[in-house]
Amino acid sequence: MKKLFSHIPIIDMAATGKAVAKIDGQVIFVENAIPGDVVDISVYKRKKNFMEGKAVQYHERSKALVDPTCNYFGMCGGCKWQNIEYQEQLKYKEKQVVENLTRIGKVNISDIQPIVPSPDKYKYRNKLEFTFSNKRWLTWDEIEQGNEKFQNGVGFHMPGQFDKVLDIGECHLQADPSNAIRNFVREYAFKNDYTFYDIRRHNGLLRNLIIRNTTTGDLMVILQVAENDEEKIQNILKAIVEEFPEITSCFYIVNEKMNDSFGDLEPIHFSGKLYITEVMKKPEGDGSVSFRIGPKSFFQTNSNQAQTLYKISYDFAQIKKDELVYDLYTGTGTIANYIAASAKRVIGIEYVEASVEDARENAKLNNYDNLEFFSGDMKDLLTQQFFSIHGKPDVVITDPPRAGMHEDVCKRLLEAEPSRIVYVSCNPATQARDIEWLSSKYKVSNVQPVDMFPHTPHVENVVLLTRIV
């Protein structure tokens, strides 16, 4: 049975994106509220140490409340903080970093740098992925008006609904012509009786649409289909590239698996180039660094802020011309290529072989001959034998996935004893855990949060660790 609590002040935001209230010392995570609100809360879940609920009535509204830009706010799973004034968003992201480093990492932070805001609040993403569904999410208005028979849609998964997709007309996260391409594909499919994917039965032709762009104006479209109907695939792709001649590169992928991942599948080239190109200014001096991005390449999703993130990492690293640098979790070698001109040699290590191939191509593209890349599981590859063959690093830059570094990797770093470790993280909690593991030989010398994803609770953080002498 649901419990209703009345006139409860909202006091904080959690890293999950939900608001926080307290009743008799117990935490309640609250949907549909922001700090400064005073609300009635309907609790729908009780645990030993916390409760979860939803704001059902507002008695006072926060001074930080703003009107959301997107028509789908509150339904779509993204941009959960779009109704919070941006400076307040930054405050809670910075607070998230401080709390994790002090509570988990046991770091005494006295001089954390103010978080770097994103210059673009909207249209900052260089990659969006849209899902086709033959059972889209229906609003009550649509059901009451008898529109429930039109169930094909393309957009984003509803929060907590793996089989329901919210049909999107306009998304504000990616620059034009992203919306126009998605809407054209939907209309073409309607007019030509293309089937949309049924995630429960695993049938239907159209499965997924990925749109990537770069600051140089390049544009890539990747269509993922669940059935190998060559004629229909060719027809729709031909229609797309004719309608949008600015498309630089076009691929399709036949995916008959039970999930949307295609890392193990071969993208089929339809038209244009085999890649798109992103460019960053070099951290020192004139010139730029270029990166080729293929259909399976990883690249930071906010291109402009990626430049900021890498420049902070470079400044923290203070690389000298005679130093060996290890770039762990190098991906497609973006950081390795970015810093290459400042180091004697850079070794990049990455789990995904396809990414390592991209990294090597990027080194050739930028005419760097002091870069080496290796693929394999980090904890298995980074050994004393590897150090004896390739040399121990003077500097380490590490940018692991959300799970952070394996404890064995931290142990190898303690054995290698580089002078400086620059730790770039998209998850301050696992970053703090790893810093605690490294604390026997390293101290935190600088901390710089960076906002890569406005209107979300996500935050990037760069930490400089220096060896204790």
N, C-alpha and C positions, 0 to 999 in steps of 0.2 A: 504494500500500500504506500502511495506517495505521501511525503510529508511536506507541508508548506510552512516556510519560515517568512515572517513579515518584517519589512523595514530594515533590511540588512545592508550595511554599507560595503561596497566593493573596494578592496584596499590594495590590490596588486594584480599583476599579470604573470601567468606561468609560462615556462618555456614551450609548453604545448600550444600556446595561443589562447587558452581559456583564462577567464578572469578568476580572481581568488577572493574569497570571503572567509571569515572565521566566526564560528558559533560555539561558545563555551570552550574555546581553545582548539576546536577541531576545524581543519581546513575543508572548505567546500570549493570545488572547481566548478565555475559557473559559465554556462553558455549565454550568449546574447547580452553581455554586460561588459562595461569597462570601468577602470578605477575612477572613483568619484560618483558613480551611480549609487543610489539607494533603492533597493529593489525587494520584491517578494520572490522567494526562490522555491521552486518545486523540486524537491530532491527525488531522483529516480534511481540512484545507486548508492549503497552504503558499504563501505569497507571498514576494516579495523581502524585505519589511521586517517581516512578521509572520506568525503562524500562527493557525489557529482549531482549537479542540478542545472536548472534552466531558469533564467529570469522571466517571470510571467507578468509582472506589473512593475512600473517605474514610478517611484515617488519623487526622486530627484535625478536629474541627468547631469553627467559629468561636464565640466567646462572644457574638457579635451575632446568632446564629441564633435565630429564633423560629418557632413553628408557624404556617403560613399559615392564614388564616381560610377561604379559598375551596377547595371540593372540586376545582376545575378547575385549581388552580395547577400550573404546569409543562406544561399542555396549551394552555390559552388564551393568546393572545398578549399580554394585558394584565397589569397588576399584577406585573411581573417581579421587583420587589423586595419582595414581600409576606413573604418569609421573612427579611428583614433588620429588626432592631430600628429603630424609626422615627427615633430620634436619630442613628443611624448613616447612615440614608438622607439625612438633612438635611446631614450632614457631607460626603458625597460630592457632593451637589448644589452646595453652597457652593464646594467645591473645583473643581468644573467651571467655575463662573463665574470664579473667580480665575485659573485656568490659561488660560482663553480670553482674558481681558482682558490678562493679562501677556504671553502668548506671541504672540497674533495682534494685539491692539490696542496692544501695547507700552506698556501703562499701568502706572505704578508705584503699586500699591495698598497703602496703609499702614493705612487705616481703613475697610475694608469693614464694613458693618453685618451683624450676625448674621442669617442667613436667617429669615424669618418662617414659622413652621410653620402648617400648615392645622389649624384647630380640629376639623375633621371628617376622620377617617382613612378612613371608609367612608361610603357614601351621600352623597357630596359632589357628584356629577354631576347637572346639570339636563337632560341630554340623553343618550340612548343610542340606538344604531341597531343593530337586529338583522336578520340576513340569513336568508332561507329557502333551503333547499337540498334537492333530491331525492337527494343523495348526501352525507349527513353523515359526519363522521369516526367511524369505528368503533374501539373499543378491542379489544385482543386477547381480553379476556374475552367481549365480545359476539360476536366471530367464533367463538370456541370453543364458545359456548353456542347457536350457530345463530341469533343475532338479526340477522344481517347483512341479512335481507330487509326490515327496518324501517329504511329509509334516509332518510325525510323528517325534517328537523330545522330548528330555528330558533335562532340564536345568533350566535356570532362566528366569523370566518374563522380557520382554523388558521394559525399562523406559517409563511410560505413556501408555503402551499397555497391558491392562488386559487380552486380548485374544491371545497374541502372546508370544511364548517362544523361547528363543535363545538356540539352541541345543549346548551343551557344550561337547567338547572332553576332555579337560584338564583344571581343576580349580586348582589354586595354594593356595587355602585357607585352605585346610584340608590335613592331611598326608595320605599317602597310607595305605590301598588299596581303598580309597574313589573313586578315578577316575576309578579304575579297576572294582569296583562293579557296578557303574552307567553304564559304557560302556558295561559290561556283560549283565546287565538287558535289555538295549536297544537292543542289538544284539539277545538275546534270544527271546524278544518280536517280533522282525522282522521275525525271522526264524519260529516262531510258530503262526504267524498271530494273535497276541494279539492286541486289539484295544486300542488306546490312547484317553485320555479324550478330549471331546469337551466342552469347558467351556460355549459356547452359548446354545447348545442343552442339556447339562448336561447328556451326555451318553458316553460310552466307559469304558473299564475296568480299565486300569492303570491310576492312578490319581496323586500320590505323592510318593516320596521316601525320607526317612530321614535316614541319617547315623550319628551316634554319636560314639565318641571314648573318651578314657581317657588316662592320662599319664601313667597309669599302664598297658596299652596294651589291655584293654577291648574294644570290638567293638559291637555296636548294630545297627541292620537294622530294619526299620519299613516301610512296604509297605502299602500305602493307596490305596484302590480300590473303584470304584463307583458302582460296580455291584457284587452281591454275587454269582460268578461263582466258586463254591468250587473246582472243578477239576482243573481249570486253576490256581487258587490261590495256591493250594497245589503244583502243578507241578513247577511253577516258583520259589516258595520259596525253594522247595527241591533242585532245580538246583543251587540256589544261595548259600545255605549252603554247598552243596557238592563242589562247585567251590572254596569257601572261608571257609575252616574249622576253620580259626582263629576267625570267628564270635562267640561272646560270648552269644549273646541274639538276638532272632529274633521274631518279632511280625507282625501282619497285622491288618488293620482296615478297616471295611466296612463303607464307608461314602457315603450315598445317599443324603446328604444335598446339598444346593446351594453354600456352601463355604467349604474351606479346613480345618477349625478349627475342632479339635476332642476332645476338653476338656470335652465335654458332651457325648462322645462315649467310648465304652469299647474296649481297645486294646486286640486282641486275641493272646495268646501265641502260637508260632509255634514250637520253639526249643530253647535249651540252657537255660541259667538262666533267671530269671524274672527281672533282673536288671544288670547294670554294676556298677563298683565301682571306684570312684575317691578318691585320698588321698592327704592331705596337711600336711606339717610339722606344729606341734604346735607352737604358737607364742613365747612360752617360754619353755625352757627345751627340753628334748628328747621326742621322740615319734611322733605320727601323729594322724590326725583326718580323719576318713573315711566317705564317703558319698555314699549312694546307689542311683543310678539314674535309674528311670523307664522310660517307653516310654513317660509319660506325665510330668516328673519332670523338674523343672527349675534349671539350673545351669549356672553360668557365662560362656560365650562362649569361652573365652580365659583362659584356666585353669592355665597356668603359671602366667599370670598377675592377676588372681583372688587372688592367694596367696599374691602377692604384695599389692593389693588393701585392702585385709583384714588385713594384717600386719600394714599398715598405719592407718587403722581405729582403730585397737587395740592400737597402740602407742598413737594416739590422745586421746582415751577414758581414759587411765590411770586408769583402773579398779582396785579397792581394794577388798580384800577378804571378806569384810563385806557389800559390796554394791549390791543393786538390779538393774539389767539392763533390760531395755525394748528394744527388737529388733523388730522394726516396719517394716512391709512388709517383713517378715522373709523368705518368699518363702519356700524352703525345709529345712530351719533351718541351712543354711551353716554358717552364721556369729554367730548365737547363739551357735552352737556346737564348733565353732572355739575359742570362748572366754570363754566357760563354766567353764574351770578349774580355771579361774582367779576371778570369781565372786561368791558371796554367792548364788545368784539365778538369772536365766535369764527367762524372759517371752517373748515369740515370738508371734506376732499377724500377721495374714495373711488372705486375702480375700478368697483364693481358698482352699476348704476343702481337696482336694486331695494332695495339697502341704503340708498342716498341717499333714496329715497322714504320708507323707514321712519324715517330720521333726521329728515326734515322733519315727519313725523307726531308723532314724539316731542317735537320742539320745540313744536308746537302743544299737545300734551297737557300740557306743563309751563309753558305760557304764556310762552315765551321769544321775544322779537322781535329779539334781538341775535345770532341764529345764521343763518349762510348755509351751504348745502351744494352742492358741485359734484361731478359724476361725470366720470371719465376716467382715462386712464393717467397716473399721477403724474408720470412723467418728461416727458410731453408737455404736461401741464396746468400744471405749476409752472414758469413762465417769467418773464422780465423783464417781458413784457407783462402777465401776470397780476398781478405785484407793482405795476406802475404803475396798474392799474385798481383793485385791491382794497387796496393798501397792503402794505408789508413788515411781517412779523410782529415783535412785540417778544419773544414767547415761542412756541416750537414744542413740541408734544407729538406724538411719532410712535410708532405701534404697528404696525409692518409685519408681514407674514406671515413664516414661517420663513426664507424666502430673503433677508430683510433688505431694505434700500433699494437701488435702482439707483444706480450711481455718479453718474449725471446728477442725481439728486435730491440727493445729497450736495453736488454742485457748486453747485446752486441755493441750498442752505442757506448755503453759504459766501459766496455773493454777497449773500444777504439779510441776513446777519449779525445774527440775533436775539440778544438778550442771554443767553438761556437756552434750551437744548434738553433736553427730558426724553425719554429714549429708553426705551420699554417694549418688551421683547423676550421671545419664547418660545424663542429660539435664541441662547445666548451667543456662539457662534462667529461667526455673521454680524453680530451686534451689535458684536463686537470688531473685525471687519473694517471696518465702517462708521465706528466711532470712530477708527480709524487714518486713514481717509480725511479725517475732519474735524479731525484733530489740528493742522493748520497754524494754525487760529484758535480751537480749543476745547480746554479741559482738563477732565478728569474731576474733579468736585468731590464726588460722593457716589455710592455704589453700594449698592443694596438688593435682594438676592435674595428671592424669594417662592415658597413651595411651593404650587402650585395643584393638583398631581396626586400625592397620596401613593401610595407603592408603585410608582412609575414613575421612570425616570431624568430625566424632563422637569422643567425649572425655568424660572420667569419671572424676569426681572431688570430692575430700573429703574435707569437711570444718569442723573445730572444732569451736563450739559455746560455750562460757563460760558465766555463769550467771553473770550479773552486780550486784555487791554487793552494 
